[in-house]
Every structure is written in C-alpha cells, then in structure tokens.
C-alpha cells in the first residue's frame, strides 16, 4: 500500500507539478474545507496560504504573490466573486477558481 501511495504521488506530481503553479491561496469560511484542500495541495507539493473570508484573502494576496487563488463562492464579509474581481483588477493574469457547494440556480442568480 505504501508503494502505491509513493508512486501515485510521484506520477501525479510529475504530470501536474510542472504545469501548475507553486503558490496557491485558498479562501473558504469553512475551516474543515480549508484544511482538507490545503492538506491535499501540500501533499501535491504546493505552498498554500489560507484565509477564512474574502477580506482576509485579499489582504494576504496583496502582501504576497500567488500563482493561483481557490475561493469559496459564498463567504461572509466578502464573497468569492467580489474577491475574484479585486484580484483580477490588481493581477489580471492570476487565475481564480471559484468553488461552491451551492446548486447551479443559486450560483446563476448571484453571478
């Protein structure tokens, strides 16, 4: 079992690690989701910074540079869509991926 895990990690890292950025900002108001996503990304070899809401994420983003931002769509204080807008104003080439557990209709109405 240990061999499979090591081999899988090597294979995925070899394929993904070269094409994907090294520094990722993860913003989610759910601590459990932040932790799961960050542990997975760290396992894959990425450096991860965490934020609990959009305001915190924007402050972290402005203090450092990130190659990718993963953000929850719905968060208190500043939602992921607003966060994405602020990031794109300051750094148009930084990819921002919005994640949600909401249904399509809710996302369409908010977007």
N, C-alpha and C positions, 0 to 999 in steps of 0.2 A: 504494500500500500504506500509506504514512504517513497519508493522509487517512482511510482506513478505520479505522485504529487510533485516531486522534484522535476521529473521530465515534463510534466504538463506546464509547470511554471516556466521552465526554460523555453519550451516551444512557444507559448503564448507571449512571453516577454520578447523573444526573438522576432516574432511577427509583428507584435503591437508596439513594443517599446521604441522601435526605430521610427515608426510613422507618427506616433502620438507624442505630445509634449511631455515635459518632465515636471512642471509645476502646475498643480490644479487647486483651485479654490472651490470648496464645497459649502454651499449655504442651504441650510434647512432648519426649520424651527423644531423639528422632532429630533431630539438627541440620539435616540436609538438608530434612526435612519442615517444621521451624520456619521455615527460610529461605524455602522456596517459598511457604508460606502467608502469611508476613509480607510478602514482596515483592508478592504479589497484592493483599493488603489495603491496603498502602501505595499501590499503583498506583490502587486504587479511592478513595483519599483518606482512609483511616482512619489514626489514630495507633495504633501497635502496640507493645506491650511483650512481651518474650519471657521464658520460663522453661524450664529444662531438666528439671524434675520438679515434683511436686505441692508439696513443701515450699517450694521456691523460688517457685513460683507463688502460694502462699498468702501468703508474706511480701511479695511485690510487690503483691498485691491489697490487703493490709492497709495498705500505705504510700500507696496512691493509690485513686482511684475509677475503675471501669471500667463501661462500658455493656454489655459482652458478654465472656464467657470462652469460648474454644475450647480444649478439652483432650483430649489423648490418653486413651483409656480405660485402657491398660496402661502404667504407668511405674514405675520403681524408686522406692524411698523412700516415696512416697505416690501411689497410683493416681488416675486421673481421677474415679472415683466417690467416693472419700473427699474429694478436693478439692472436688467439687461440693457434697457435704454440708456441709463447713466454710464454703463461700461462702454457701450458702443459709441457714445459721444466722445469719450476720452481715448478709447482704443478700438477703432473700427475693425481692426484685423483680429482681435481676440475673440475666439469662438465662445458662445454662451449657449449652453444646453439647459432648457427648462424641463424639469421633471414634475410629475404630478400623479396623485392617486385619484384625482377627480375624473368624472366622465367627460366625454367629448363636448357635450352640450354646455356644461358649466365652463369649460375652457373657452369655447367659441364665444359665449356671452361676455366673458371677462376680457378676452383679447379684442 
